Amino acid sequence: MKIPTIIYNDKLLFKNVEGITLFPFIILKEKYKGNSEEILKHEFIHIKQQIEMLVIPFFIIYLLEWFVKLFKYGGKAYNNISFEREAYANEDVTNYTKIRKFWAWTKYL
């Protein structure tokens, strides 16, 4: 199996979710089939984050951070999660996943 495995399937995602990374899978809405370069860059950053965090701790910290930031930012909690901040800030950087430093997401805490 090639890592990550990319799946295009609307039924596996919530209505307002465009894509999700659940190592070793990246699941995207079907509309991205054949035109997914931009969103894939974002999701590949999450693959790197999940690998370096040994997957399960990534999701624990992700959920804890979301919960804490929910009180501070309300509906904007998702946008302020350090993992998301790193991915959004660098999804347009050429070869970012090759040049990023280990645990780079921590500078976005």
ZAVEX-239303 format. One record per residue (C-alpha): residue number from 1; residue in one letter; chain; z, x, y. Coordinates in Angstrom, 2 decimals. Example, Ala and Ser with C-alpha at 12.3 -4.5 7.8 and 13.67 -1.06 7.14 Angstrom:
BEGIN
1; a; A; 7.80; 12.30; -4.50
2; s; A; 7.14; 13.67; -1.06
***
This chain:
BEGIN
1; m; A; 0.00; 0.00; 0.00
2; k; A; -0.94; 1.27; 3.44
3; i; A; 1.92; 1.29; 5.94
4; p; A; 1.95; -0.80; 7.92
5; t; A; 0.22; -3.70; 6.25
6; i; A; -1.27; -6.02; 8.86
7; i; A; -1.27; -9.75; 8.17
8; y; A; -2.98; -12.34; 10.36
9; n; A; -1.35; -15.71; 9.75
10; d; A; -0.23; -18.33; 12.28
11; k; A; 1.97; -20.13; 9.74
12; l; A; 4.31; -17.14; 9.38
13; l; A; 5.14; -17.09; 13.10
14; f; A; 7.03; -19.37; 15.43
15; k; A; 4.92; -21.26; 17.97
16; n; A; 5.59; -18.92; 20.91
17; v; A; 5.61; -15.65; 18.88
18; e; A; 2.37; -13.66; 19.03
19; g; A; 3.41; -11.00; 16.54
20; i; A; 6.36; -9.54; 14.67
21; t; A; 7.06; -6.33; 12.81
22; l; A; 9.08; -6.56; 9.62
23; f; A; 8.70; -3.14; 8.04
24; p; A; 6.30; -2.47; 6.31
25; f; A; 4.42; -5.51; 7.67
26; i; A; 2.98; -6.40; 11.05
27; i; A; 2.30; -10.12; 11.27
28; l; A; 0.00; -11.33; 14.04
29; k; A; -1.50; -14.64; 15.06
30; e; A; -4.97; -15.19; 13.66
31; k; A; -6.49; -15.08; 17.16
32; y; A; -5.94; -11.30; 17.13
33; k; A; -8.10; -10.71; 14.06
34; g; A; -10.81; -8.29; 15.17
35; n; A; -9.24; -7.95; 18.63
36; s; A; -5.72; -6.68; 18.08
37; e; A; -5.68; -3.15; 19.51
38; e; A; -3.33; -3.90; 22.41
39; i; A; -0.74; -5.87; 20.45
40; l; A; -0.96; -3.41; 17.54
41; k; A; 0.07; -0.55; 19.83
42; h; A; 3.20; -2.53; 20.71
43; e; A; 3.95; -3.36; 17.08
44; f; A; 3.32; 0.23; 15.91
45; i; A; 6.09; 1.32; 18.28
46; h; A; 8.38; -1.13; 16.47
47; i; A; 7.31; 0.38; 13.12
48; k; A; 8.40; 3.81; 14.40
49; q; A; 11.69; 2.38; 15.67
50; q; A; 12.38; 0.65; 12.37
51; i; A; 11.61; 3.78; 10.32
52; e; A; 13.89; 6.00; 12.41
53; m; A; 16.68; 3.40; 12.26
54; l; A; 16.26; 2.92; 8.48
55; v; A; 15.11; -0.69; 8.98
56; i; A; 18.29; -2.75; 8.42
57; p; A; 20.32; -1.09; 11.24
58; f; A; 17.34; -1.72; 13.55
59; f; A; 17.61; -5.47; 13.01
60; i; A; 21.41; -5.46; 13.34
61; i; A; 21.26; -3.60; 16.67
62; y; A; 18.29; -5.72; 17.82
63; l; A; 20.19; -8.96; 17.22
64; l; A; 23.46; -7.66; 18.67
65; e; A; 21.69; -6.43; 21.77
66; w; A; 19.85; -9.74; 22.17
67; f; A; 23.11; -11.66; 21.83
68; v; A; 24.92; -9.50; 24.42
69; k; A; 21.99; -9.63; 26.83
70; l; A; 21.70; -13.38; 26.39
71; f; A; 24.91; -13.70; 28.44
72; k; A; 23.67; -11.34; 31.14
73; y; A; 19.98; -12.31; 31.36
74; g; A; 19.80; -15.77; 29.77
75; g; A; 16.22; -16.65; 28.84
76; k; A; 15.08; -13.13; 29.72
77; a; A; 17.31; -11.49; 27.07
78; y; A; 14.32; -10.68; 24.82
79; n; A; 12.57; -8.78; 27.64
80; n; A; 15.69; -6.65; 28.16
81; i; A; 16.26; -5.51; 24.58
82; s; A; 15.87; -1.72; 24.57
83; f; A; 13.40; -1.78; 21.65
84; e; A; 11.18; -4.25; 23.49
85; r; A; 11.48; -2.38; 26.79
86; e; A; 10.27; 0.82; 25.12
87; a; A; 7.39; -0.97; 23.39
88; y; A; 6.20; -2.79; 26.51
89; a; A; 6.57; 0.29; 28.73
90; n; A; 4.49; 2.47; 26.41
91; e; A; 1.99; 0.19; 24.67
92; d; A; -0.75; 1.46; 26.99
93; v; A; 0.10; 5.15; 26.55
94; t; A; -2.56; 6.88; 24.46
95; n; A; -1.12; 8.23; 21.19
96; y; A; 2.42; 7.24; 22.20
97; t; A; 3.58; 6.86; 18.60
98; k; A; 2.53; 10.47; 17.97
99; i; A; 4.23; 11.94; 21.05
100; r; A; 7.35; 9.79; 21.35
101; k; A; 10.67; 11.48; 20.89
102; f; A; 13.07; 10.50; 18.13
103; w; A; 15.22; 7.53; 19.19
104; a; A; 13.25; 7.20; 22.43
105; w; A; 14.38; 3.57; 22.67
106; t; A; 17.90; 4.74; 23.66
107; k; A; 16.75; 5.65; 27.17
108; y; A; 16.01; 1.93; 27.69
109; l; A; 19.58; 0.79; 26.89
***
